[in-house]
Amino acid sequence: MKSPLLSLPGAVPAEGVDEGVAAHYGDLFREQRALADGTGFVDLSHHGVVTVTGDDRLSWLHLLLTQHVSDLPTGQATEALILSANGHIEHALYLVDDGTTVWAHVEPGSQEALIAYLESMKFFYRVEVADRTADTAVVHLPAGSIAQAPASAVVRETPYGRDLFLPREELESFAAEAGPAAGILAHEALRVEQHRPRLGFETDHRTIPHELGWIGTAVHLQKGCYRGQETVARVQNLGKPPRRLVFLHLDGSEVHLPPNGAEIRLADDGPDGRKIGFVTTSVRHHELGPVALALVKRNVPVDARLMAEETAAAQETVVEP
């Protein structure tokens, strides 16, 4: 969906999966600094919005999600995954329950497949699943923001800020009060700095939660059975994941950032060396310079010098080997 905020001065449309909102509004680093200082907001109105209502909503979702939600307190934010039978990540949901409805925002365009799966699992449970993307916009207020959430908004408060589920017709009036607007690139830069994975960026068809550090934050290890739990338990108790998430400091002299999927090799092996991983998200940060998240093989030494295509990279550990 195309956001009306693309009409704001300086707005440059984002591309790819984030098409429909602004990449930036003319000054990427200013927008990053504003968010880091707790001012402004980010238009995430291209995200899918899914709701679950009914008396059984929490107990039912508890059976399907990796997170413990059967006793989720009203207003408490959480995040959860849906896994395949083999434990691979299929969906990531960012949730809050307002007392009558569970609200979740998901990656743009993923809501239809998510709803299809949820509908197939309803059986006799007293639940109703709805796609609210057309009438509800997600906006993000950074940590430290003193902006007031409209009374009509459902608020999901996290350590990184507040996500608002806002009636879509109020998006422009909210923007006029809550500015300045920051683009999705500023939001992504802070996400990378915080080492937070994103579905479709840090994940591929075989990613398991342990590789990204989603154990604990999105996967509860003490809850009952759910699809893919056997893989989670086996890796947690008996082994190690095949890959691990790392944070990369990239050579700042390079003009271009290595793109998503750029192959990573050991610097000592030269350009013909064996591929040991790939870049998942690369950004230009207002303080750190060019940085990235990447997935590498678990046994890559933590002090190894790396090359992301032609760009030298030094790694910081996110997930322990």
N, C-alpha and C positions, 0 to 999 in steps of 0.2 A: 504494500500500500504506500502511495506517495504522500509524504507528510506535508501539511500546509506550511510548516516552518521552513521549507525550502525557499519560501518567498522572503525570508529575513535577509537583511543586507549582508552581502558577502558570502552567502551560502553556496558551497560547492558540493554537488551531489556525490554521495558515496557510490561505489561500484561493487559488483559481485553480490555476495549474500547480504550485504548491508545496503543494497540499493533501496532507495525510497526515503532515506534520511540524509542529513548533511555529513559529509566527510569532515568538513571544517567550515568556519565562517570567516576565513581570511587570515587568521593568525594562529597557527597550530600551537606554538609554544605558549602564547598568552592564554589560550584556552586551557592548556594543561596546568599552568600555574594557578589559574582561577580555581579549577577543580581541586587541586592539591591544597589550596587555601580555604576550601569549604564554601566557595561561592559559585553561582551559576547552576546550570542543569544540563543534562544530556537527553536529547530526544531519542528514545528507543521505541518509537511508535510503530516501527516495522516488525517488532517481535510478535510472535503468536501469543494469544491469551486464551487459556482454557480454564473453565470452572467446573467444579464438581459439587453438586448439592445433594441433599437427602440425608436421612438419619444415619445411614451406614457409611457416609463418605470417608471418614477417617479410618474406620476398621477395614473397609474395603481397600483403600489405597495402601494401607499397611501391608496387605498381602501381596501387592504388586511392586512396591518400591523398595529400594535398598535402604531407605531411611525409616527410623522408628517414628511413626506418626499417629499411632492409635490413640495416644493421649496428648497430642499436640495442643499446647495451650493457645487460646484465642490471641491473635496478634503476634505470636512468636514466629519469626522467619526461620525457614530451613531450606535445604536443597536436597535433591534426591535424584537417583538414576533409575532407568529401566534397562535391564540387561537382556541379552539373548540367552538362550539355554546354555551356551558355552561360556557365558560370563563376559561377553563383549558389550561395550557401551552402545546403546541404541538411542536413548533419549536422556536429556538433562532437564530437570524441572526446578524452578525457583518459586517456592511455595509460601503461602501464608493462609491461615484460616481466620475468617472474620466473625466466627460464631455460628454462621449459617451456611457459609460457602467457602470452599477451598479455591483460592485463586493461584494460578501458576502462569508465569511467563516462560516462553521457550524460544529456541532459535527461530529466526524468520523462516517461514515455509515448512517447519517441521510439525506444526500443530495438526495437520490433517492425518498424517500417519500415526501420531500419538493418539488422536481421538479414535481412529479406527481400531487400534489395539485395545484401548480402554473399553470401547463399546463391545468388543468381542469377549470381554472378561466380566461383564455385568452379571450374568446368570440371574439369580434370584435376589440380589442385593438391592436395597432401596437407595438407588443413586441415579442421578441424571448428569450427563456430561454435555457440555456446551462449548462451542467455539465462539468466544467473545471478541475476537480480533477486530471485527468490523465496527464495534461500538466502544471499544476500550483501548486506550493508548497507554503505553508504559513510558514513564519518564524517570530519570535518575537524579536525585539530589546527593551531592557528595558528602562524605563524613564531615561534620562540623557545620553544615549548612543551617542557617537559622530561618530559612524560607518556610512559610506556613503551607502545610498541605491543605488543599481545599476540603471542605466537609464531605464532599461527594467522593473523595478518593479513598481507596483501600491502601493502607500503608504497609510496606514490608521493610522493616528496619534491620540492617546488617552492620557489621563493623566497618564496611566500606561505604556506607551511606544508606539512603532510603530509596526504594523503588516504589513509585506510586502507580496504582492502577486507576487511571483517570478517565472519566467519560470523554470520548474522542471529541465531542463538540466543544469541550472546554479547553482543548489543547492550546489554541491560540491565545485565549485570555490568560491562561496560566503562564505562558511564555512571556507575556507582557509584564507580569508581576515578578517572575522568578529569575529573569535574566541576570547576567548575559548567557546566551546559549553557547554550549561547547559541542563540537562535532564528535562523531564516533571515533575518529583517529585519536583524539585526546583521551577519550574513555579507554581505548585499547592500550594506549601507552601506559596508563596507570595500572591497568589489568596486568600487563606484562611485568611491570615493576613489582607488583604484589604476588607474582608467580601463580596467578589464578588461571586454571585451564578453561578452555571454551570448546564446546562440542563442535565438531567439524573443522576445528583449527588444530587443537592438540590431539584430536582423536582421528583414527582411521578405522577400517572395518574390523581390526583385531585388537583394538585397545582395551585393556582391562583397567579397573579403577586404581589398582596399586601403582601403576606406572605413572600416574599423574598426581599422586598425593590426595586423591579423593576419599581415601579411607579415613573415617572419622568425621569429615565435613559433610559428605554426601552418602557415605555407606556406614551403617551402624552394624557393628560386629556382634551384638548381643541380642538381635531380634530373631524372629522366627523365619520360616522358609519363604523364599521368593525365587523367581526364575533366575538362574545363574549363581545362586548362593554357593553351590558346591565348588565352583571355581574360586570364588572369593575365599572361602574357608580353606581350601587346599593350598592356595598360594600364601595365605596369611600364616598358616600353621606349619606347612611342610616345605615351602620353597621360597623363591624370589621371582619377581616379575622379569620377563625377558628384556624389558627396556625401562628407562627411567627419564623423568623430566629434568632438564637442566636449564639454567639461565645463562645466557651468553652475553659477554661484552664484546662488541664487534669493533674491528679496526675503523676508527673514525675518518681515516683518509680516503676511504672508498666513497664514491659518489652515490652508488646504488646500493640499496639494501638487498641482501639475499632473499628471494621470495619464499613464500610458503612452499615446502617440498624440496627446497635446495638441499643437495646432498652434503653430508658432513663426513670428512675424513680426518685422520690424524695428520697433523702438519708434518711430522717427521717422515711420513710415507710418501709425501709429494702428491701431485695431481692425479697420478695413476693408482693411488692407494685404494684399499678396500673401503667401501661405504660402511660407515658405522652408525649412521643416523640421518636425520633430516630436520630442517628448520620448520617450525610450526607457525610461529608468528614473529615478525620482525617490525620494529618501530623505531622512531627517533624520539628520545625522551628529553625533556627540557633541562634536566640536570645530568643524567647519566650518558647522554649521547645515544649512538645507535646500539640497541640491545635487542635480544630475541629470546624466545623460548624454543626449545628443541627437544626431540626425543632421540636418545642415543642408546646403544646396547649397554646392558647393565654392567658388563665387565670393563667398560672403558675407564681407565684410571682417572680419578677425580682431578688430578693435576696435569692431565695431558693437554697439550696445545692442539687446537683444532683448526680446521679450515672449513668454512661454509661456502662451497664453491670456491671463489677466488678471494674470499674475505677471511682474514685471520680472526680467530675468536678464542677468548679465554672463558672458561666455564665456572659457574658457581653451582654447588649442589642444591637441588630442590628435593628430589627423592633420593634417599640414601641407597648406595649400591647393595 
